[in-house]
Amino acid sequence: MNIHKEGYKSIALAALIFGAVNIIFFYFFSASMPVVSWIVFGATLLILLFVISFFRSPKRNFTVAHHQVICPADGKVVVIEEIMEKEYFHDKRIQVSIFMSPANVHLNRIPMTGEVQYSQYHKGKYLVAWHPKSSTENERHCVVIKSDSAEILVKQIAGAVAKRIINYLKVGQLVQQGAEMGFIKFGSRVDVLLPVGTQLNVKLNQNVKGGVTVLATIDTLIPVKE
């Protein structure tokens, strides 16, 4: 299992805490409370394994298709709706939201080959990720990618637990579908805002894989923002 670079410090800290807690318990309490010491060992080991698993970066055969938008994250599709986008496009867009539980891979991938037109971090609240207002009120990072056929906005959103969003993209950067876009630590969601008329390839409550599952197909050229 590959471990993503964003997890090195967190895993090292978790390992230090695991070692310190168990040294204390086995040194001071193993004779008088052996059962408690083993319970603590088991519980802290599970926590350590969870932290390691959270930062996994599995090898995959990524989907690469010119007129398709690929899911940027692992998780479950929790929202498909038409909204009025007020940050960049200022028009109606189709929003597809993918909720990532703590058990999902949290490495986010670029859904479409193109050029980064916009990249903006916003401070905000930490509502639970499935809350309807989390898309506009939570801490988030928004990126707009423009190809020759469409322009989409991808929004990394922090949740009640996730409080660190990492995004690698810069304005003017040429990006490739399936490459790393960023990382959200400890549970959250990713929204993709598509042009109205885009053919969706996912449905509500569907489990998807980042870089693999086709989210939408753009069969014809859709006007992009100039």
ZATOR-318111 format. One line per field, with one value per residue: x, y, z of N, C-alpha, C, O in turn; chain. Coordinates in Angstrom, 3 decimals, padded with zeros to 6 digits. Each point is the difference from the previous one (the first is absolute). Layout:
<recs>
n_c1: (X,...);
n_c2: (Y,...);
n_c3: (Z,...);
ca_c1: (X,...);
ca_c2: (Y,...);
ca_c3: (Z,...);
c_c1: (X,...);
c_c2: (Y,...);
c_c3: (Z,...);
o_c1: (X,...);
o_c2: (Y,...);
o_c3: (Z,...);
mol: (A,...);
</recs>
This chain:
<recs>
n_c1: (000.841,-001.101,002.077,-002.101,000.728,-001.930,000.533,001.300,-000.581,-001.476,000.812,001.056,-001.277,-000.938,001.435,000.228,-001.588,000.025,001.503,-000.434,-001.506,000.692,001.063,-001.165,-001.164,001.145,000.287,-001.586,-000.512,001.968,001.426,000.064,001.135,000.407,-001.519,000.227,001.435,-000.847,-001.041,001.155,000.826,-001.365,-000.422,001.520,-000.194,-001.631,000.405,001.269,-000.960,-001.068,001.168,000.651,-001.458,-000.003,001.821,-001.706,001.707,-002.202,000.939,000.498,-001.837,001.760,-001.711,000.314,-000.923,000.496,-001.092,001.968,-002.024,002.136,-000.820,-000.974,-002.045,001.422,-001.122,-000.916,-000.910,000.949,001.532,-002.242,001.521,-002.140,002.027,-000.477,000.919,000.582,000.681,-000.948,-001.034,-000.324,000.493,-001.481,-000.335,001.308,-001.616,002.228,-001.633,002.137,-001.565,001.233,-000.375,-000.620,-002.055,-001.093,-000.081,001.856,000.679,000.677,-001.881,001.932,-001.541,001.387,000.005,001.905,-001.529,001.931,-002.194,-000.319,000.845,-001.749,001.612,-001.129,000.366,000.422,-002.101,-001.042,-000.967,-001.821,001.505,-000.924,001.416,-002.246,-000.094,-000.264,-001.847,-001.720,-000.641,-000.260,001.027,001.010,-000.201,000.221,-000.981,001.213,-001.507,001.913,-002.046,000.846,000.075,001.819,-001.891,001.944,-001.905,002.115,-001.660,001.950,-001.016,000.394,001.117,-001.588,000.192,-001.216,002.125,-000.351,-000.106,-000.082,001.053,-000.362,-002.222,000.984,-000.327,-001.628,-000.733,001.952,-002.194,001.011,-001.074,-001.230,000.319,002.107,-001.843,-000.376,-000.005,-001.261,000.695,000.320,000.184,-000.790,000.458,-001.011,000.545,-001.815,001.405,-002.022,001.252,-000.993,-000.990,000.915,001.301,-001.990,001.952,-000.649,000.318,-002.085,001.276,000.276,000.264,001.042,000.571,001.061,-000.868,-001.716,-000.690,-001.085,001.222,001.753,-002.038,002.098,-002.236,-001.130,000.411,001.263,-001.795,001.818,000.424,-001.234);
n_c2: (-001.198,000.712,000.696,000.653,001.018,-000.049,-001.952,000.848,002.017,000.109,-000.503,001.624,001.579,-000.441,000.267,002.108,000.875,-000.528,001.018,002.060,000.254,-000.525,001.698,001.747,-000.150,000.076,002.149,001.348,-000.357,000.105,001.227,002.250,000.921,-002.036,-000.537,000.836,-001.095,-001.883,000.339,000.370,-001.830,-001.296,000.685,-000.307,-002.067,-000.426,000.701,-001.284,-001.802,000.534,000.282,-001.851,-001.055,000.983,-000.705,-001.372,-001.235,-000.318,-002.034,001.644,-001.241,001.387,001.016,-001.087,001.896,-000.283,-001.704,-000.480,-000.134,000.524,-002.028,001.840,-000.939,-000.509,-001.815,001.511,-001.182,001.977,000.472,000.175,001.586,000.551,000.600,001.162,-000.290,-000.284,-002.117,-001.771,-001.917,-000.523,-002.135,-000.217,-000.881,-001.221,-000.053,-000.129,-000.912,000.671,-001.527,001.563,-002.149,-000.006,-000.816,001.953,-000.811,000.427,-001.914,002.127,-000.679,000.101,001.545,001.754,-001.234,000.718,001.617,000.006,-000.391,-001.968,001.727,-001.236,001.148,-001.794,002.066,-001.342,-000.226,-000.454,001.152,-000.689,-001.657,-001.184,001.049,000.134,000.293,-002.228,-000.458,000.480,-001.837,-001.847,-000.920,001.755,-001.861,002.180,-001.772,001.644,-001.577,000.779,-000.750,-001.706,-001.313,000.336,000.605,-000.745,-000.432,000.532,-001.268,001.062,-001.934,001.997,-001.529,-001.547,-001.527,-000.416,-000.439,-001.698,002.168,-001.996,001.971,-001.665,000.142,-000.090,001.997,-000.767,-000.615,-000.681,-000.168,-001.353,-000.431,000.579,001.888,-000.077,-000.630,-002.076,001.562,-001.859,001.702,-002.212,-001.031,-001.050,002.088,-001.374,002.199,-000.988,001.672,-000.986,-000.261,002.036,-001.763,000.797,-000.975,-000.104,000.078,001.982,-001.484,000.830,001.176,001.415,-002.216,001.674,-000.169,000.493,001.611,-000.372,000.509,-001.327,001.894,000.427,000.285,000.230,-000.329,001.404,000.845,-000.137,001.151,000.787,-000.454,001.701);
n_c3: (000.000,-001.827,000.468,000.468,-001.867,-001.179,-000.964,-001.623,-000.805,-001.694,-002.034,-001.132,-000.970,-001.999,-001.719,-000.760,-001.322,-002.187,-001.332,-000.797,-001.650,-002.068,-000.992,-000.828,-001.909,-001.940,-000.578,-000.885,-002.182,-001.039,001.238,-000.043,-001.704,000.843,001.580,002.094,001.309,000.912,001.955,001.903,001.025,001.230,002.114,001.624,000.845,001.488,002.108,001.337,000.940,001.919,001.896,001.080,001.364,002.019,001.085,000.429,-000.762,000.276,000.065,-001.449,-000.400,-000.181,001.055,-001.928,000.838,-002.166,-000.933,000.926,000.993,000.474,000.490,000.829,-000.034,001.666,-000.670,001.417,-001.686,000.487,-001.569,-000.170,-000.459,-000.366,-000.763,001.858,-002.030,002.152,-000.172,-000.965,000.527,002.166,000.487,-001.666,002.050,-001.345,001.550,-000.251,001.238,000.324,000.529,001.062,-000.479,002.160,-000.432,-000.179,-002.109,001.205,-000.915,000.185,-001.057,-001.136,000.523,000.260,-001.859,000.952,-000.334,001.139,000.342,001.046,001.167,000.723,001.081,000.762,000.768,001.762,-000.787,001.944,-001.691,001.129,-000.052,001.686,001.397,000.287,002.237,000.215,-001.201,001.382,001.147,-001.250,001.786,-001.007,-001.241,-000.501,-000.961,-000.936,-000.571,-000.903,-000.589,-001.184,001.821,001.233,001.048,000.847,001.100,000.532,000.809,000.393,000.531,000.946,001.240,000.437,-001.641,-001.856,000.552,-001.436,-000.590,-001.021,-000.244,-001.481,000.171,-002.038,000.983,-001.355,002.016,-000.901,-000.427,001.494,-001.906,001.794,-001.176,000.760,001.126,000.795,001.627,000.204,001.276,-000.355,-001.983,-001.825,-000.751,-001.494,-000.090,-000.888,-000.558,-000.146,-001.854,000.035,000.940,001.888,-001.532,001.023,001.132,000.819,001.666,000.077,001.463,-001.723,-000.026,001.089,-002.173,001.917,-001.310,001.410,002.079,-001.450,000.010,-001.339,-000.930,-000.750,-000.085,001.350,-002.028,001.846,-000.651,-001.029,002.166,-000.748);
ca_c1: (-000.841,000.751,-000.420,000.177,000.944,-000.697,-000.236,001.226,000.077,-001.101,000.285,001.114,-000.545,-000.842,000.887,000.629,-001.019,-000.226,001.123,000.067,-001.117,000.166,001.147,-000.468,-000.919,000.645,001.041,-000.551,-001.271,-000.157,-000.030,-001.232,-001.177,000.435,-001.101,-000.151,001.146,-000.207,-001.111,000.574,000.848,-000.855,-000.702,000.950,000.462,-001.055,000.059,001.189,-000.270,-000.967,000.711,000.799,-000.923,-000.602,000.912,000.395,-000.120,000.009,000.299,-001.217,000.001,-000.829,-000.760,000.421,-000.906,-000.003,-001.305,-000.617,000.451,000.198,-000.213,001.228,000.166,-000.717,-001.094,-001.378,-000.680,-001.060,-000.785,-000.032,-001.034,000.328,000.131,000.540,001.377,000.175,001.394,000.802,-000.775,-001.174,-001.108,-000.465,000.914,-000.381,000.918,000.098,000.788,000.482,000.346,001.073,000.028,001.384,000.532,000.341,001.257,-000.233,000.782,-000.884,000.629,-000.477,-001.038,-000.017,001.200,-000.254,000.792,-000.604,-000.406,-000.349,000.342,-000.234,-000.298,-000.934,-000.232,-001.426,-000.470,000.279,-001.243,000.164,000.217,-001.217,-000.902,-000.204,000.730,001.450,000.625,000.229,000.362,001.140,001.335,000.001,000.921,-000.682,000.866,-000.691,000.825,-000.589,000.499,-000.548,-001.411,-000.802,000.660,-000.642,000.519,000.154,000.034,000.362,-000.727,000.278,-001.182,000.042,001.272,001.084,000.300,001.149,-000.148,001.242,-000.231,001.286,-000.147,000.214,-000.592,000.863,000.634,-000.610,-000.170,-000.392,-001.039,000.484,001.139,-000.391,-000.509,000.179,-000.301,-000.787,000.291,-000.986,-001.424,-000.572,-000.682,000.457,-001.067,000.371,-001.039,000.064,-000.941,-001.333,-000.051,000.989,-000.545,000.562,000.203,-000.152,-001.310,000.020,000.371,000.970,001.375,000.877,001.440,000.702,000.896,-000.437,-001.415,-000.392,-001.040,-000.838,000.477,-000.279,000.022,000.126,000.692,-000.841,000.690,000.724,000.072,001.155);
ca_c2: (001.198,001.248,001.057,001.306,000.866,000.852,-000.732,-000.352,000.634,-000.499,-001.387,000.035,000.465,-001.072,-001.076,000.456,-000.067,-001.426,-000.523,000.618,-000.469,-001.409,-000.108,000.421,-000.990,-001.274,000.178,000.333,-000.644,-001.357,-000.974,000.133,000.017,-000.511,000.023,001.384,000.309,-000.607,000.715,001.256,-000.346,-000.311,001.210,000.926,-000.625,000.217,001.411,000.153,-000.636,000.851,001.175,-000.471,-000.320,001.231,000.662,-000.927,000.455,-001.275,-000.002,-000.194,000.260,001.191,000.234,001.198,000.175,001.434,000.630,-000.495,000.536,-001.131,000.338,000.462,-000.550,-001.203,000.282,-000.228,001.162,000.374,001.106,000.312,001.023,001.219,001.120,001.256,000.121,001.431,000.400,000.158,-000.003,000.858,-000.529,-001.296,-001.129,-001.265,-000.333,-001.391,-000.001,-001.314,-000.002,-000.926,-000.400,-000.207,-001.261,000.148,000.622,001.440,000.648,000.494,-000.035,000.963,-000.693,000.319,000.647,001.369,001.059,000.558,001.391,000.637,-000.814,000.899,-000.578,000.780,-000.395,-000.187,-000.804,-001.435,-000.751,-001.368,000.097,-000.218,001.117,000.722,001.264,-000.204,000.359,001.441,000.604,-000.665,000.200,-000.673,000.471,-000.115,000.019,-000.082,-000.585,000.251,-000.778,000.546,-000.366,000.403,000.637,-000.540,000.445,-001.080,000.623,-000.836,000.586,-000.569,-000.397,000.235,-000.535,000.421,001.414,000.392,-000.268,000.206,000.054,000.172,000.639,001.443,000.605,-000.077,-001.315,-001.017,-001.175,-001.232,-000.804,-001.097,000.411,000.411,001.357,000.430,-000.961,000.531,-000.875,-000.503,000.003,001.220,-000.223,000.734,000.343,000.297,000.809,-000.269,000.782,-000.559,-000.754,-001.073,-001.337,-000.602,-001.446,-000.516,000.235,000.184,-001.123,-000.871,000.051,000.299,-000.007,001.130,-000.307,-001.209,000.056,001.103,000.802,000.627,-000.017,001.220,-000.475,001.111,001.154,000.854,001.284,000.233,001.402,000.719);
ca_c3: (000.000,-000.065,000.914,-000.615,000.711,000.955,001.232,000.713,001.317,000.827,000.378,000.955,001.282,000.536,000.454,001.246,001.056,000.240,000.769,001.327,000.827,000.355,000.898,001.329,000.562,000.270,001.006,001.304,000.363,-000.521,001.107,000.786,-000.876,-001.303,-000.976,-000.439,-000.853,-001.310,-000.637,-000.493,-001.145,-001.143,-000.451,-000.632,-001.246,-000.985,-000.390,-000.841,-001.294,-000.688,-000.521,-001.137,-001.082,-000.496,-000.940,-001.064,-001.379,-000.734,-001.434,-000.771,-001.432,-000.104,-001.220,-000.730,-001.129,-000.309,000.201,001.225,001.277,000.900,001.410,000.637,001.346,000.410,000.919,-000.432,-000.582,000.944,-000.554,-001.429,-000.128,-000.740,000.921,-000.522,000.486,000.254,000.215,-001.223,-001.239,000.163,-000.784,000.482,-000.175,000.619,001.089,000.447,001.235,000.439,001.424,000.366,001.401,000.444,-000.527,-001.416,-000.411,000.012,-001.050,-001.060,-001.316,-000.989,-000.769,-001.426,-000.529,-000.417,000.617,001.212,-000.205,001.274,001.166,001.121,001.314,000.804,001.383,000.227,001.131,-000.064,000.064,-000.497,-001.444,-000.773,000.222,-001.263,-000.062,000.100,-001.278,-000.098,001.282,000.621,-000.579,-001.287,-001.041,-001.285,-001.180,-001.290,-001.058,-001.320,-001.134,-001.242,-000.121,001.157,001.130,001.202,001.288,000.975,001.311,001.149,001.128,001.317,000.757,001.443,000.504,-000.894,000.175,-000.803,-001.425,-000.743,-001.441,-000.661,-001.308,-000.116,-001.188,-001.178,-000.068,-000.844,000.845,-000.673,000.631,000.831,000.826,001.344,000.152,001.380,001.063,001.116,001.132,000.959,-000.289,-000.546,-001.269,-001.177,-000.938,-001.379,-000.627,-001.435,-000.815,-000.191,-001.245,000.061,000.238,001.212,-000.033,001.366,000.591,001.448,000.872,-000.655,000.481,-001.133,000.257,-000.577,-001.111,-000.703,-000.373,-000.870,000.628,-001.021,-001.383,-000.738,-001.382,-000.923,000.561,000.813,000.105,001.250,000.389,-000.549);
c_c1: (000.876,-000.592,000.287,000.887,-000.674,-000.210,001.234,000.036,-001.084,000.254,001.139,-000.476,-000.848,000.852,000.693,-000.976,-000.293,001.114,000.041,-001.080,000.225,001.220,-000.421,-000.867,000.696,001.083,-000.597,-001.202,-000.129,-000.085,-001.328,-001.259,000.362,-001.091,-000.183,001.135,-000.173,-001.164,000.496,000.870,-000.849,-000.684,000.943,000.559,-001.031,000.015,001.184,-000.234,-001.002,000.691,000.836,-000.897,-000.589,000.862,000.482,-000.233,000.077,000.343,-001.280,000.271,-000.960,-000.699,000.474,-000.853,-000.222,-001.327,-000.736,000.630,000.042,-000.202,001.320,000.278,-000.719,-001.165,-001.350,-000.584,-001.201,-000.874,000.150,-001.131,000.492,-000.002,000.390,001.378,000.358,001.454,000.745,-000.857,-001.168,-001.124,-000.389,001.009,-000.608,001.047,-000.097,000.944,000.336,000.433,001.051,-000.079,001.456,000.634,000.422,001.426,-000.259,000.915,-000.949,000.745,-000.679,-000.998,000.045,001.310,-000.333,000.951,-000.746,-000.261,-000.146,000.357,-000.072,-000.373,-000.933,-000.026,-001.492,-000.297,000.415,-001.286,000.277,-000.052,-001.270,-001.036,-000.150,000.825,001.515,000.718,000.374,000.490,001.204,001.325,000.075,001.080,-000.657,000.988,-000.866,000.986,-000.730,000.674,-000.559,-001.485,-000.864,000.869,-000.737,000.656,000.028,000.239,000.329,-000.567,000.364,-001.307,000.172,001.322,001.165,000.247,001.314,-000.203,001.317,-000.327,001.315,-000.068,000.138,-000.626,001.015,000.668,-000.771,-000.039,-000.526,-001.042,000.616,001.197,-000.503,-000.441,000.248,-000.428,-000.851,000.152,-001.234,-001.448,-000.554,-000.744,000.648,-001.211,000.597,-001.171,000.186,-000.956,-001.358,-000.060,001.013,-000.680,000.682,000.092,-000.076,-001.403,000.138,000.288,000.935,001.367,000.933,001.463,000.663,000.973,-000.439,-001.436,-000.289,-001.175,-000.957,000.661,-000.425,000.136,000.210,000.704,-000.990,000.733,000.658,000.072,001.256,000.544);
c_c2: (001.249,001.026,001.346,000.879,000.891,-000.693,-000.256,000.572,-000.536,-001.423,-000.052,000.436,-001.077,-001.144,000.378,-000.078,-001.447,-000.583,000.543,-000.524,-001.437,-000.242,000.348,-001.077,-001.309,000.121,000.172,-000.855,-001.450,-001.042,000.047,-000.062,-000.500,000.065,001.398,000.380,-000.566,000.647,001.309,-000.263,-000.251,001.231,000.956,-000.575,000.202,001.444,000.245,-000.580,000.817,001.213,-000.395,-000.252,001.252,000.655,-000.928,000.623,-001.229,000.161,-000.321,000.193,001.161,000.088,001.301,000.098,001.491,000.679,-000.562,000.679,-001.157,000.454,000.410,-000.651,-001.328,000.411,-000.329,001.296,000.341,001.138,000.015,001.009,001.171,001.169,001.270,000.191,001.483,000.449,000.324,000.133,000.990,-000.415,-001.362,-001.086,-001.253,-000.338,-001.493,-000.018,-001.425,000.106,-001.067,-000.300,-000.179,-001.275,000.098,000.512,001.500,000.792,000.392,000.099,000.951,-000.695,000.202,000.676,001.418,000.974,000.567,001.494,000.766,-000.964,000.894,-000.775,000.931,-000.541,-000.169,-000.843,-001.462,-000.773,-001.423,000.030,-000.192,001.115,000.799,001.279,-000.173,000.411,001.472,000.638,-000.645,000.465,-000.801,000.579,-000.281,000.144,-000.107,-000.506,000.163,-000.881,000.628,-000.274,000.459,000.674,-000.458,000.588,-001.199,000.628,-001.040,000.667,-000.722,-000.357,000.301,-000.459,000.479,001.493,000.385,-000.443,000.326,-000.035,000.367,000.892,001.525,000.507,-000.010,-001.351,-000.917,-001.301,-001.177,-000.761,-001.162,000.344,000.490,001.465,000.520,-001.092,000.720,-000.970,-000.253,000.358,001.304,-000.316,000.836,000.235,000.234,000.745,-000.037,000.901,-000.695,-000.670,-001.121,-001.332,-000.623,-001.511,-000.622,000.311,000.125,-001.315,-001.003,000.167,000.153,-000.037,001.171,-000.423,-001.163,000.129,001.222,000.728,000.576,-000.104,001.291,-000.338,001.110,001.163,000.904,001.317,000.180,001.494,000.635,000.966);
c_c3: (000.000,000.962,-000.662,000.865,001.034,001.343,000.842,001.418,000.927,000.478,001.008,001.376,000.654,000.540,001.309,001.172,000.367,000.875,001.414,000.919,000.454,000.887,001.427,000.631,000.342,001.070,001.400,000.419,-000.448,001.108,000.746,-000.858,-001.405,-001.072,-000.578,-000.960,-001.400,-000.747,-000.595,-001.221,-001.238,-000.565,-000.729,-001.302,-001.108,-000.510,-000.936,-001.387,-000.812,-000.627,-001.215,-001.209,-000.631,-001.076,-001.107,-001.374,-000.899,-001.470,-000.762,-001.494,-000.242,-001.347,-000.637,-001.254,-000.232,000.324,001.215,001.217,000.973,001.446,000.656,001.348,000.145,000.899,-000.589,-000.556,000.877,-000.515,-001.514,-000.166,-000.837,000.984,-000.751,000.609,000.092,000.144,-001.282,-001.260,000.036,-000.950,000.559,-000.357,000.612,001.047,000.324,001.196,000.404,001.452,000.275,001.492,000.428,-000.555,-001.456,-000.203,-000.133,-000.922,-001.122,-001.317,-000.978,-000.930,-001.506,-000.406,-000.463,000.668,001.199,-000.227,001.315,001.123,001.229,001.265,000.763,001.425,000.199,001.214,-000.177,000.259,-000.478,-001.522,-000.819,000.205,-001.309,-000.131,000.046,-001.282,-000.073,001.300,000.677,-000.595,-001.291,-000.921,-001.342,-001.154,-001.246,-001.042,-001.325,-001.038,-001.272,-000.144,001.166,001.045,001.252,001.243,000.948,001.363,001.076,001.255,001.287,000.688,001.476,000.597,-000.839,000.134,-000.668,-001.430,-000.682,-001.479,-000.688,-001.248,000.065,-001.301,-001.148,-000.177,-000.937,000.786,-000.808,000.829,000.773,000.851,001.366,000.018,001.413,000.968,001.053,001.159,000.870,-000.296,-000.523,-001.285,-001.105,-000.893,-001.379,-000.630,-001.507,-000.776,-000.074,-001.370,-000.056,000.317,001.221,-000.147,001.394,000.492,001.517,000.716,-000.660,000.634,-001.196,000.440,-000.726,-001.088,-000.846,-000.524,-000.872,000.641,-001.041,-001.358,-000.682,-001.485,-001.013,000.672,000.724,000.180,001.370,000.249,-000.562,001.049);
o_c1: (000.867,-001.218,001.107,000.012,000.636,-000.336,-000.115,000.289,000.262,-000.281,-000.043,000.411,000.100,-000.333,000.170,000.361,-000.130,-000.263,000.221,000.274,-000.238,-000.017,000.377,000.203,-000.258,000.296,000.503,-000.246,-001.002,-000.707,-000.567,-001.043,-000.048,000.277,-000.179,-000.234,000.328,000.028,-000.342,-000.039,000.302,-000.078,-000.341,000.316,000.357,-000.184,-000.127,000.359,000.098,-000.276,000.026,000.324,-000.236,-000.521,001.007,-000.894,001.075,-000.305,-000.746,000.963,-001.216,000.522,000.040,000.087,-000.325,-000.010,-001.230,001.186,-000.989,000.308,000.996,001.080,-000.952,000.068,-000.118,000.195,-000.930,-001.082,001.111,-001.172,001.204,-000.956,000.379,000.122,-000.132,000.259,000.750,000.148,-000.312,-000.673,000.546,000.557,-000.859,001.185,-001.084,001.150,-000.860,000.909,-000.157,000.146,000.885,001.224,000.689,000.604,-000.981,000.042,-000.704,001.178,-001.177,000.331,-000.639,000.516,-001.031,001.095,-001.209,000.924,000.092,-000.255,000.787,-000.899,000.156,-000.185,-000.800,000.859,000.651,-000.063,000.967,-000.734,-000.080,-001.085,001.000,000.378,000.737,001.168,000.959,000.500,000.614,000.045,-000.443,000.516,-000.366,000.851,-000.918,001.098,-001.189,001.223,-000.625,-000.637,-001.225,001.228,-001.215,001.152,-000.986,000.878,-000.786,000.253,-000.041,-001.048,000.810,000.443,001.040,-000.907,000.680,-000.031,000.566,-000.628,000.694,001.042,-000.402,-000.095,001.165,000.620,-001.229,001.024,-000.678,000.101,000.826,000.340,-001.196,000.690,000.276,-000.167,000.253,-000.269,-000.634,-000.668,000.148,-000.515,000.722,-000.740,001.090,-001.131,001.017,-000.980,-000.080,000.448,-000.025,-000.886,001.215,-000.874,000.277,-000.710,001.037,-000.476,000.246,000.425,-000.117,000.311,-000.237,000.794,000.631,-000.247,000.397,-001.046,-001.211,001.214,-001.159,001.099,000.617,000.086,-000.995,001.168,-000.602,-000.169,001.091,000.975);
o_c2: (000.162,000.080,000.231,-000.128,000.387,000.647,-000.508,-000.726,-000.267,-000.333,-000.791,-000.569,-000.227,-000.588,-000.841,-000.444,-000.332,-000.708,-000.752,-000.333,-000.328,-000.909,-000.679,-000.362,-000.570,-000.968,-000.562,-000.179,-000.641,-000.999,-001.044,-000.462,000.767,000.277,000.170,000.672,000.655,000.099,000.351,000.755,000.511,000.175,000.527,000.751,000.282,000.248,000.703,000.618,000.077,000.351,000.720,000.393,000.039,000.595,000.282,000.825,-000.343,001.022,-000.903,000.654,-000.189,-000.440,001.037,-000.843,000.732,001.088,000.006,000.329,-000.713,001.141,-000.712,000.180,-000.291,001.026,-000.835,001.073,-000.797,000.236,-000.076,-000.346,000.205,000.184,-000.044,000.214,000.731,001.195,000.975,000.962,000.640,000.837,-000.441,-000.020,000.079,-000.111,-000.528,000.424,-000.881,000.761,-001.158,000.902,-000.069,-000.127,-000.886,000.581,000.404,001.229,-000.853,000.357,000.329,-001.011,-000.750,000.853,000.227,-000.369,000.223,000.774,001.227,-001.200,000.934,-000.841,001.220,-001.200,000.562,-000.231,-000.365,-000.846,-000.244,000.798,000.482,-000.050,000.262,000.379,000.982,000.384,000.368,001.125,000.617,000.613,-001.147,001.095,-001.137,000.889,-000.818,000.536,-000.300,-000.001,001.059,000.511,000.024,-000.016,000.168,000.434,-000.727,000.848,-000.915,001.179,-001.228,000.571,000.843,000.536,000.389,000.805,000.942,-001.195,001.073,-000.943,000.926,000.293,000.643,-000.739,000.355,-000.251,-000.049,-000.444,000.165,-000.093,-000.739,-000.758,000.230,000.876,001.184,-001.160,001.160,-001.193,000.926,000.631,001.033,-001.105,000.963,-000.931,000.557,-000.487,000.446,000.488,-001.228,000.572,-000.826,-000.065,-000.199,-000.638,-001.188,000.819,-000.342,-001.065,-001.074,001.124,-000.724,000.064,000.230,-000.923,-000.300,-000.188,001.115,-000.599,000.029,-000.174,000.405,000.019,-000.214,000.063,000.427,-000.015,-000.302,000.808,-000.555,000.706);
o_c3: (000.859,000.161,-000.486,001.225,000.980,000.992,001.116,000.952,001.173,001.151,000.943,001.011,001.205,001.029,000.882,001.090,001.178,000.971,000.949,001.153,001.163,000.831,000.955,001.159,001.060,000.701,000.973,001.193,000.319,-000.138,000.322,000.462,-000.961,-001.167,-001.206,-001.004,-000.990,-001.226,-001.130,-000.972,-001.078,-001.216,-001.059,-000.923,-001.144,-001.192,-001.003,-001.002,-001.225,-001.147,-000.998,-001.121,-001.208,-000.943,-000.649,-000.183,-000.491,-000.615,000.379,-000.401,-000.012,-001.025,000.661,-000.893,000.935,000.577,000.041,000.017,000.170,000.345,-000.131,000.562,-000.723,000.677,-000.896,000.571,000.122,000.539,-000.526,000.150,-000.159,000.753,-001.170,001.206,-000.982,000.140,-000.054,-000.753,-001.005,-000.601,001.011,-001.098,000.878,-000.314,000.246,-000.107,000.010,000.333,-000.387,000.824,-000.853,-000.019,-000.504,000.902,-000.623,000.068,-000.541,-000.036,000.146,-000.620,-000.737,000.722,-000.633,000.423,-000.059,-000.250,000.031,-000.100,000.154,-000.005,-000.052,000.205,-000.747,000.851,-000.979,000.891,-000.721,-000.584,-001.130,-000.579,-000.668,-001.109,-000.083,000.050,-000.678,-000.015,000.871,-001.067,-000.049,000.221,-000.300,-000.004,-000.058,-000.148,-000.106,-000.139,000.051,-000.922,-000.123,-000.077,000.104,-000.027,000.125,000.161,000.246,000.251,000.068,-000.302,000.387,001.016,000.531,-000.208,000.406,-000.296,000.208,-000.480,000.419,-000.587,000.970,-000.981,000.180,-001.034,000.046,000.519,-001.014,001.224,-000.535,000.909,000.181,-000.522,000.192,-000.375,000.324,-000.141,000.506,000.819,000.652,-000.169,000.255,-000.317,-000.133,000.010,-000.531,000.564,-000.046,-000.993,-000.913,000.852,000.001,-000.586,000.169,-000.583,000.567,-000.392,000.549,000.267,-000.988,001.190,-001.186,000.180,-001.013,-001.191,000.337,000.252,000.215,-000.109,000.082,-000.553,-001.044,001.227,-000.585,000.389,001.030,-000.913,000.130,-000.257);
mol: (A,A,A,A,A,A,A,A,A,A,A,A,A,A,A,A,A,A,A,A,A,A,A,A,A,A,A,A,A,A,A,A,A,A,A,A,A,A,A,A,A,A,A,A,A,A,A,A,A,A,A,A,A,A,A,A,A,A,A,A,A,A,A,A,A,A,A,A,A,A,A,A,A,A,A,A,A,A,A,A,A,A,A,A,A,A,A,A,A,A,A,A,A,A,A,A,A,A,A,A,A,A,A,A,A,A,A,A,A,A,A,A,A,A,A,A,A,A,A,A,A,A,A,A,A,A,A,A,A,A,A,A,A,A,A,A,A,A,A,A,A,A,A,A,A,A,A,A,A,A,A,A,A,A,A,A,A,A,A,A,A,A,A,A,A,A,A,A,A,A,A,A,A,A,A,A,A,A,A,A,A,A,A,A,A,A,A,A,A,A,A,A,A,A,A,A,A,A,A,A,A,A,A,A,A,A,A,A,A,A,A,A,A,A,A,A,A,A,A,A,A,A,A,A,A,A);
</recs>
